[in-house]
Amino acid sequence: MVDKNIYIVQGEINAVVGAIKRNARWSTHTHLDEERDPLLHSFSVLKEVLNNITELSEIEPNVFLRPFLEVIRSEDTTGPITGLALTSVNKFLSYALIDPSHEGTAEGMENMADAVTHARFVGTDHASDEVVLMKILQVLRTLLLTPVGAHLTNESVCEIMQSCFRICFEMRLSELLRKSAEHTLVDMVQLLFTRLPQFKEEPKSYMGTNMKKLKMRAGGMSESSKWKKQKRSPRPPRHVTKVSPATEQPAANTSNVTASGVTFIDAPSPSSSGSSENISSAVSPATDSGLEMSSQTTSKEDLTDLDPVTSLGLHAGLPSNEAKVTDNQNQPELQVYGC
């Protein structure tokens, strides 16, 4: 008798493959093109593997997770397709299709955490893109709270929580999405504190090796702080009365530390800066990308870093040139221990 879990995976394969083939990019593909396409080919291989087994436990979790994770990582898929793949992965976790005692579970969970925190997709509209971000939050929460989440390394847990922080502090996203990210963080922190008795105390001499540095740039500043952080105006003509130093505005690179302890870098407002690419965003050095998405009218962008030119439609009128977030070596660092 065939394991019912195999039918669940096959049903998710059909749902994702059907959505891919309905997309304009793949609608004109022939059978030969489908064999050459890496996404469709990986699902075909998985179908053959599932047809030759009777128990899902006969194969490693990575085998049936890999095609779905490739869709999540792909920068050519649209938001709805990525959302379907995220729903499938969340279903595998919720239905306990992954055996925590399997020897390949740890590797599979690491790959899942890496793929979801580095998700990419082509943005369509603001509302639909936020739905995908909501599904990302759901998968990250389920991954950490289910029994298989115990296999995650400290680095993966830190990366998951940083991804939630980026969404939580991005003021250009809707309040509903930001509050959802906040509640997800609360659940994660509560779980970690319940696991404290299981943690091993490390000698203080090893504290330096386990130290993580977190760099964040403000995703959105309050209206009251924007005018304070504008760049100084050019030097006035000689016939204009010189402004006294007491009335000069502070420099643009002044750092702002919130009550929550998260350090932000204040960037100049678009009206005072000659380039719109200086708009502040939230980045983390722990990953070189993540939660990435690209717009149909712009090039591929990095959304886990919450780059200012994302496909969320939050920056209408910005140039559609290739943009990539790079770490600012001069920005202050917030050191987080124990991750």
C-alpha positions in Angstrom: 0.0 0.0 0.0 1.3 3.4 -1.0 2.0 5.9 1.7 -0.6 8.7 1.8 2.2 11.2 2.3 3.4 10.5 -1.2 0.0 11.5 -2.6 0.3 14.8 -0.7 3.7 15.6 -2.3 2.4 14.6 -5.8 -0.6 16.9 -5.3 1.7 19.8 -4.5 3.9 19.0 -7.5 0.9 19.2 -9.8 -0.3 22.5 -8.3 3.1 24.2 -8.6 3.9 22.8 -12.1 0.4 23.8 -13.3 1.0 27.4 -12.1 4.4 27.5 -13.8 3.1 26.3 -17.1 0.2 28.8 -17.1 2.8 31.6 -16.7 3.5 33.6 -19.9 7.1 32.7 -19.9 6.5 28.9 -20.0 3.1 28.9 -21.8 4.8 28.6 -25.3 7.4 25.9 -24.2 7.4 22.6 -26.1 8.0 19.3 -24.4 11.7 19.5 -25.3 11.9 23.0 -23.7 10.3 21.6 -20.6 13.0 19.0 -20.3 15.7 21.6 -20.6 14.1 24.0 -18.1 15.7 23.4 -14.7 12.6 24.0 -12.6 10.2 21.8 -14.6 12.9 19.1 -15.0 13.5 18.8 -11.3 9.8 18.2 -10.7 9.8 15.6 -13.5 12.6 13.8 -11.8 10.8 13.9 -8.4 7.7 12.4 -10.0 9.7 9.5 -11.2 11.2 9.0 -7.8 7.9 9.0 -6.0 6.4 6.5 -8.5 9.1 4.0 -7.5 8.7 4.1 -3.7 5.9 3.0 -1.3 7.0 5.0 1.7 8.1 8.7 1.7 10.6 7.9 4.5 12.6 5.8 1.9 14.0 9.0 0.5 15.8 11.9 2.2 13.7 15.1 2.9 16.1 17.0 0.6 14.9 14.9 -2.4 11.3 16.0 -2.3 12.0 19.5 -0.9 14.6 20.5 -3.5 12.3 21.3 -6.4 10.1 23.5 -4.3 13.1 25.3 -2.7 14.4 25.9 -6.2 11.2 27.7 -7.1 11.4 29.8 -4.0 15.0 30.8 -4.8 14.3 31.4 -8.5 14.3 35.1 -9.6 12.3 34.3 -12.7 9.1 33.1 -11.0 6.2 35.5 -10.2 4.8 36.1 -6.7 1.9 33.7 -7.1 4.1 30.8 -8.1 6.5 31.5 -5.3 3.5 31.7 -2.9 2.4 28.2 -4.0 5.8 26.8 -3.4 5.9 28.4 0.0 2.4 27.0 0.8 3.6 23.5 -0.2 6.6 23.7 2.0 4.5 25.0 4.9 2.1 22.0 4.3 5.0 19.5 4.5 6.0 20.9 7.8 2.4 21.1 9.2 1.5 17.6 8.1 4.8 16.2 9.6 5.9 14.8 6.4 9.5 15.3 7.5 10.7 12.7 10.1 12.7 14.5 12.8 14.7 11.3 13.5 15.8 10.9 9.8 19.5 11.3 9.3 19.0 13.8 6.4 16.5 16.0 8.3 19.2 18.4 9.6 20.5 19.1 6.1 17.0 19.5 4.7 16.0 22.0 7.4 19.2 24.1 6.8 18.4 24.2 3.0 14.8 25.2 3.7 15.8 28.0 6.1 18.4 29.3 3.6 15.9 29.2 0.6 13.0 30.9 2.5 15.2 33.7 3.9 16.7 34.2 0.4 13.4 34.0 -1.5 13.2 35.8 -4.8 10.3 36.5 -7.1 9.1 38.9 -9.8 6.8 41.5 -8.2 3.3 42.1 -9.6 1.5 44.6 -7.4 1.9 45.8 -3.9 -0.9 43.8 -2.3 0.1 40.5 -4.0 3.7 40.9 -3.0 2.8 41.4 0.6 0.8 38.2 0.5 4.0 36.4 -0.5 5.9 38.1 2.4 3.1 36.9 4.7 3.6 33.3 3.5 7.4 33.7 4.1 6.6 34.6 7.7 4.3 31.7 8.1 6.9 29.2 6.8 9.7 30.7 9.0 7.4 30.5 12.1 6.3 26.9 11.3 9.9 25.8 10.6 11.2 27.1 13.9 8.2 26.0 16.1 7.8 22.4 14.8 9.9 19.5 16.1 12.2 19.5 13.0 13.2 23.1 13.9 15.4 21.7 16.6 17.9 20.7 13.9 18.5 24.3 12.9 21.9 25.7 13.7 22.3 29.0 15.6 23.3 30.8 12.5 20.1 29.7 10.7 18.0 30.8 13.7 19.7 34.2 13.7 19.1 34.5 10.0 15.4 33.7 10.4 14.9 36.2 13.1 16.8 38.9 11.2 14.5 38.3 8.2 11.5 38.9 10.4 13.1 42.0 11.9 13.6 43.5 8.4 9.9 43.2 7.7 8.9 44.4 11.1 11.0 47.6 10.8 10.2 48.4 7.2 7.8 51.3 7.5 6.9 51.2 3.8 5.1 47.9 4.3 1.5 47.8 5.6 0.9 47.9 9.3 -0.8 44.5 9.2 2.3 42.8 7.7 4.6 44.5 10.1 2.4 43.5 13.1 2.3 39.9 11.8 6.1 39.9 11.7 6.2 41.3 15.2 3.9 38.5 16.5 6.0 35.9 14.7 9.1 37.2 16.5 7.3 37.0 19.8 6.5 33.3 19.2 10.1 32.6 18.2 11.5 34.4 21.3 9.2 32.5 23.6 10.2 29.2 22.0 13.9 30.0 22.4 13.5 30.9 26.1 11.7 27.6 26.7 14.8 25.9 25.2 17.2 27.6 27.5 17.6 24.6 29.8 18.8 22.6 26.8 21.6 25.1 25.9 25.1 24.3 26.9 27.0 27.1 28.7 30.1 28.0 26.8 33.4 29.3 28.4 33.8 33.1 28.2 37.0 32.6 26.2 34.9 31.3 23.3 32.5 34.3 23.4 34.4 36.1 20.6 34.0 33.3 18.2 30.2 33.2 18.7 29.7 37.0 18.3 27.5 38.2 15.5 27.5 41.8 14.2 24.3 43.3 13.0 24.2 46.2 10.7 20.9 47.8 10.0 19.9 50.9 8.1 16.6 52.5 8.8 13.8 51.2 6.5 11.7 54.2 7.3 12.2 57.4 9.4 9.6 59.3 11.2 8.5 62.6 9.6 9.9 64.6 12.6 13.4 63.1 12.0 13.6 63.5 8.3 14.0 67.3 8.3 16.6 67.1 11.0 18.8 64.7 9.0 18.9 66.5 5.7 22.2 67.4 4.1 23.6 70.8 4.6 22.7 73.2 1.9 25.6 74.4 -0.4 27.7 77.3 0.7 25.6 80.5 0.2 26.8 83.4 -2.0 29.0 86.1 -0.5 26.2 88.6 -0.4 23.9 86.3 1.7 24.1 86.5 5.4 26.0 83.6 6.8 24.0 81.2 9.1 25.4 81.0 12.6 26.7 77.6 13.7 24.1 77.4 16.4 21.3 77.2 13.8 22.9 74.8 11.4 21.3 71.4 11.0 23.1 68.2 12.1 25.1 66.2 9.6 23.3 63.6 7.5 25.3 60.7 8.8 24.2 61.2 12.5 23.1 57.8 13.9 19.7 57.4 15.6 19.3 54.8 18.3 15.7 53.8 19.1 14.4 52.8 22.4 14.4 49.2 21.3 18.2 49.3 21.0 18.3 48.8 17.2 20.8 51.2 15.6 19.7 52.9 12.5 21.7 55.0 10.0 19.8 58.1 8.9 20.0 58.7 5.2 19.2 62.0 3.4 15.7 62.5 2.2 15.0 62.2 -1.5 14.3 65.9 -1.8 17.7 67.0 -0.5 19.8 64.3 -2.2 20.8 64.3 -5.8 20.3 60.5 -6.1 17.3 58.5 -5.1 19.5 55.5 -4.4 20.5 56.9 -1.0 17.2 56.2 0.5 17.6 54.3 3.8 17.0 50.6 3.9 17.6 47.7 6.3 20.4 45.3 5.6 22.2 42.5 7.5 25.8 41.3 6.9 24.7 37.8 7.8 23.4 37.3 4.3 24.4 38.6 0.9 20.8 38.5 -0.2 17.5 37.3 1.1 13.7 37.7 0.8 14.7 38.9 -2.7 12.2 39.9 -5.3 12.3 41.8 -8.6 9.8 43.9 -10.5 8.7 43.5 -14.0 9.6 47.1 -14.7 12.9 47.0 -12.8 15.8 44.6 -12.7 16.2 41.9 -10.1 16.4 43.4 -6.7 17.4 42.2 -3.2 14.4 42.3 -0.9 15.7 40.7 2.2 18.0 43.7 2.5 14.8 45.7 1.8 16.6 47.6 -0.9 15.0 51.0 -1.7 14.1 49.9 -5.2 12.1 46.8 -4.6 9.2 45.3 -6.5 6.7 46.2 -3.8 5.9 49.4 -5.7 7.0 51.5 -2.7 9.3 53.7 -4.7 7.3 54.9 -7.8 9.4 57.1 -10.0 12.7 55.7 -9.1 15.0 54.7 -12.0 14.8 51.1 -13.2 18.5 50.5 -13.3 20.3 47.5 -11.9 20.7 48.0 -8.1 22.5 45.9 -5.5 22.8 46.7 -1.8 26.4 46.8 -0.6 27.5 46.9 3.0 28.5 50.3 4.2 31.8 49.9 6.1 31.3 53.2 7.9 27.9 52.5 9.5 27.8 51.7 13.2 27.5 48.1 14.3 25.3 46.5 16.8 26.9 43.5 18.4 24.7 40.6 19.3 26.1 37.8 21.4 25.1 34.2 21.7 23.9 33.7 18.1 
